Amino acid sequence: MADRAICIGPAAASASYLNADAVLAAALGTGCDAIHPGYGFLSENPDFARRCVEEGLVFIGPRPAIVAGTGDKAQAREIAREAGVPVLSGSDITASPDEAIAAAATIGYPVLIKAVAGGGGRGMSVVADDFELRRRLPIAIAEATAAFGDGRIYVERFIGRARHIEVQVIGDKHGSVVHVGERDCSAQRRHQKVIEESPAPALPARTRAEIHAAAVRFAQAIDLDSAGTVEFVYDTDTDVFAFLEFNARIQVEHPVSELVSGIDLVAEQIRVAAGLPLSFGQDDVRVAGHAVEARVMAESPERGFIPMPGTVRTWAPPSGIGIRVDSHCRAGTVISPYYDSMIAKVIAYGPTRDTALSRLDAALAELHVDGVTTTVDFSRFLLNASIFRDGLMTTRWIDQTGADEFRATREETR
């Protein structure tokens, strides 16, 4: 649907979509006046945001100072603390295993090793003792350095039975900041989301309201002027939540918020980037019904979710009432090993959660893909798991139990 497409480099991300010079050259050479960075690659790179401004281009996202300040997780934690948002106990940036071990002794095991920059589970690891911390820290530093060019690490208290609750926020350049409800992204494997939904199920009304208020306080503290997401960890045993991080961009799972609110978040991003006020206020946000999204990955759940590149021979997406499919795929699309393995998002909306889940399950059954192995069957397994149906999914359930249960069911059917 684009007017024009520009080749910005070879397949390796470092030579193309992570190459700021190539992206800027393409924009300037075609007379563009703005760049939308999407939700990956350079979307949270403060240097890229700054260079866009210097070249006279509008960066459709938070201003560079916000991207820089919140992209540093240690700095974002301090902003949250000063804004009165609950924060998990954690360390300063640790320069050595001995410093990390000393911090863990104060925090108490288990702890989570986290990269200061980036996300997606890279540079992140749960450790239960000094030996494991000393072993995993260099690996986490190497992962963070390779993925983000920043090897700084800190450790944070780890919650075993946690849910991942995040709040969609958006602001404009006139001082308005609003939230567009919350999403539950607890269905994760290796810290990467698999299924997301809105609103979050089985969440006490008081807690929901407090999470919304905390997210808005954080967004106001940074004077947010675009779309972003405030992420929280929710302790299911104590009904307590705490700040995790802030994503200064639109996220993969934003469609579920759009469907339950009726607000086009990307259109609002473009609107506020042009200097216009938000087209709605907090009192105008009405979350109605339920939406759930499954990420379709070119991966093999039975082989530890390893990427499965290849060529799509058949692509027949689902349709029907309440179904939305976001994808670049068609017959002949090559799924390369150089980029993220997500090939589509299938989103379902319904007046109730049960309806939305049933519609998504039916849509995934209807999706027909040949040529590459996908996670469709695994997503359908999750949708019908009792822990998910009851709204009690925790962030570690897939890694600890769910993946093995899925493989066992597959073996039984053979």
N, C-alpha and C positions, 0 to 999 in steps of 0.2 A: 504493500500500500504506500510505500515511500515514493517520493518523487524521483529520488536518485539514491544509488548505493555506491559507496566508495570502499575500495580495498585498502585497508590501513596497515597491512603487513601479513607475514606468514602465520601459520597455525599456532605456534607457541604464544601463550598469552603475554609473555614478557616482550615479545616483538610486535604485538598488535594491541590488544585491548588494555594492556598495562603500559603501553608506550604513550605517555602524555604528548610527546612531540608529534606523533603520528595523528592522534585524535585532534589536537589543536590545528594541525596543518589541514586536515580534512575539513574542519569547520570553517576556518578562515578562507580556504580555497574555494568553498562553495557559497560563500556569502551568508553563512548562518549568523544569527545574532544570539543564539542561546544553545546550551548543551544540557540535555537531560542525561545524567550518568547512570540511570537504571538502579539496580540493587546489588551490583557486584563490582569487581574490578576497581575502577577509580572513584566509585561513588562516595567513599569515605576517606579519600586521600586529600588532606588539607593543602598540600602543595599544588595539586591539580586544580582545586577550587580557587586557590589564590591566582594561579596563572591564567585561568579563564577570565577573572576580573581584570588582571593586568593587560590582557589582550583585547579588552573591550567586549567580551562575551558574557552573557548572563549565565551563571551556574545555577541550574534549577535544583536547588537544595539549600540547606542552611549555609549561612555565610562562612567563609573560611575559618574565622576564629572559633566558631561553634564546632565545626568539623574537627579542628585540631584539639580543642579543649576536651571534648567528650570522647574523642577517639582514644585518648589516653585514659584507660580504665581507672588508673590510680587517681588521676585528677577528677574524673567523673564521680568517683566515690566521695571525694572531698566536697564537691559541689552538692551532691545529694545530702551529705551530712549537714552542711551549712543551711540547706533549704528545709531541714527538719524531716527529711525522708529517712526511714530506717535503713541502716546499712549493716551487713554482716561483719563480724570481727575479721580483720585481715592484717597483713603485714604491709610495710613499705616495700618498694622495689628491692628485691634481693639480688645481691651481686655474687653470692657464692652458696654452695650447699650448706655450709655451716650457718650462714645467716638465715637461710630458709628453715633449717632444723631448729634454730633458736626461736624463730617466730612460731613454728608449729607447736613447740613445747608450751608456749603461752596460749595459743588458740585452742589446742587440743585436737588430737586426731579423731576421725580422718579429716584431711584438708584437701583443698582443690588447688593445684598449680594452675595459674592462669597467665596468659600473655597479656601484656599491657595494651598492645595494639591488636586490631583485627577481631575475628570471630570465627564462626563455623566449626568450633571444636578444635581448631588447630592451636597447638601450644597449650593444651589443656589436659590435665590428668588428675585422677583421684588417687591419693596415696594414703596408706594406713599406718606407716611407721617410718622411723628414721632411715632404715635401709632402703625402702622403696622410694622415699623422697630423694635420697642421694643418687639413686639409679635413674629416676625419671627426670630429674631437673635438667640435666644436659640435653636429653632428648627433646624436652619441651622447648628449651632455648633454641635448639637447632630448627625445630618445626616453625617456631615463630619467626626466626630470622629468614628462613626460606620463603615463608608465605607472605610476610609483611615487611621484611627488611628491618625489623625491630625485634631484638631478642630479649627485651626486658621482661622480667617475670616477677610475680608476687604470689603469695599463698593466702587462701581465704578459707574460713570455716565451711565445711561441707555438710549439707543437710541430706540425710539418707533417703527419707520418704518425702521428696519434694515435688511440687508442681511448678511448671513454668507459666506464669501469667504475665502478659504484656499489655500495655495500653497504647493505643494509637493516639498520638497528639499531633496538632498542626497549629502553626501560628502565622501571622502576617507581619508586614513591616510597619504596622500601625498600632502595635501593642496588644493585639488580640491573641489569646491562646486558648484552645479548646481541646477536649478529648472526644474521641469517637468510639467510646466503649473499649472493652478489653477482649483479648483473645487467649485461649488456652492452647499452649504449644507443648504440652507435656509428653506427647507421643514422639520420642526422640530415640535415635540410636547414635551412639558415639557423639553426643552433644549436637547432633544435626536433626532438625525437625522433619517429621514424616507426615503427620496429619495435624492440622490446625483448625480451630473452630471458634465461633463467637455467637453468643456470649459464652463465658466459661461456665461449665456445668458444676453443680454441687458446691457453689461458693456462697457463703453466708452473705446476706444483703449488706450488713454492716461492713464486712471486709471488702466487698466489691466497691462500696462508696469510698472507703478509706484509700483503696488502691488508686481509684480515679483521682481523688484529691491530691495524693502524693505525686502522681505523674504530672498533674498540672503545675504543682509547686515547682517541680524540677524544671519543667519546660519554661516556666516564668523566670526561674533563676538564671537561665542561659539566654533569655530573651529570644526564644525560638521564632524563626521567621520562615519556616517551611514545614514539611512533614518529617516526623521522627517517631521513634518508638521507645518508650521507657519500659525496660524489662525488669521483672521481679521474680524472686524465688519465694514460693509459698510453702510453709511447713505444714503438712497435712495433720501432723500429730498435735500441734500447738495452736493452729489457726493464727499464725504470725507470718508476716511477709517482710521481705527486705529487698532493697535495690540491688540489681545485678549489673546492668549497664544501660547505656543509651545508644541507639542506632540512629545516626544523623542522615537518614535516607528513607526512601520508601522501602518496604520489605516484601519478600516473596509472597507472604501470606496476606497482603493488604486486601485482596478481593473479598475475603469473608467480612471484613469491616465495611466495605463498600456495599455489599448485598444487604446487610442487616440495617444499615443506616440510610441507604439511598444516596450517599454522597460519593461523587467521583473524586477520589483523593488525588489522582494524578492531574486532573483538570484544575483542582484547587492549588496544587503545587505550581502549575504554570501561571495561574491567575496571580498568586502572591509574588511569584518571581517577577512578574510584570509591574509590580508595585501596587496592585489593586488590593483592597481589603478582602478578607474571607467572605464568601457569599452567604455564610450562615453564622449564627452565634451558638453558645452552649445550650441555650433554651430551645434551639431549633433541632438539636440532635435527638432523634427518637429511634432507639434501637428496637426493632420489631422482628419477630421470627428468629430463625436460627440458620447459620451457614457453616459449612464444613468443607475443608479443602484437603485433597490428597495430592502429594507430589509424586509424579510418575518419573521414576529414575531408570536409566539404562544400567541396571545393576542386577546381580544375582543374590537374592536373600539366602539361598541355600548354600552359597559359597562365601559367606561372610560379607555380603554386600560389595563384592569387588565390581568395579566398573566393567561393563560389557559393551564396548564400542562395536559399531557395525553400520550397515546400511539398512534403512527402513524400506522394506519391500511393500508392505501394505500399511496404510494409515487410515483407519475409519473411526473418527471420534464419535462419542455419544452425543445425543441431543435429547430434548424433552423439557418439560416444565421444570423451571428452577435450576437448570443445568448450564454452567458456563465452563468453557474449555479455553485455557490460555496455552498456546503452543506455537512453535515455529515449524513443526513437522508436517511432512507430506510424503507420499511415496517417492523414494529416491534420496531423501535426506540422509546425509552421512553423519553419524554420531561419532565424533572423533575422540581420541583419548586425551586431547589437550585441554578440554574445558570441563566445567561441572557436568555431572551425568544427568541432571534433570532435563527431561525432554517435554514435559507438559505439567500443567496443573489442572485438575478436574475439581470443580467447585459446585456444591449443591446447596440450594436454599429451600427452606420450607417454613410453614407457619409454626411448626414445633420441631424440637430436636429430633424426635423419633422419625418424623417425616424427612428431615434433611439427611439423616444417616441412611435411611432406606433408599432415598433417591440417589445418594452418592454410591451406595453399594450396587444399585442397578446400573448406574452409569458406567462404573468401572467394569462391570460384567459385559457391558455393551462395547466398551473400547476394544478395538481389534488392531493389534500391532504385530506385524511379522518382520523378522530380520534381526531384531535385537531382543535380548531378554530384559524384562522389566519387573518392577516391584508391585505391579497391579495386584497379583494374588496375595501378596503380603499385606497390602493396604486393606484388602477385603477381609483378611483374617483379623486384622486389628479392629476394624469397624464392628465385627461381630464378637469380639472378646468381651467377656462379662465385665472386666475391670474398666474397659473403655465405655461400654454401654452404661455403666453405673456412674460415669463421670469421675472415676477414682484413679485414672492413669497417672503414674508418677514417671519422672524423667529417666529412671534407671530400669523400668520394668522390661523394656524390650531387650536391653543388653543382658539383664540378669535372668529373665524367664522367657519373654515373648519370642525371641528369635529361635530358641531351642524348641519351644512348643510348636512353632510354625513348621520347622524342619521335620519334627516328629509326625505331624499330621500329613505332611507331604509323603513321607515314607509309607505311612499306613494306606494311602490311596494308590500306591504303585502295585 
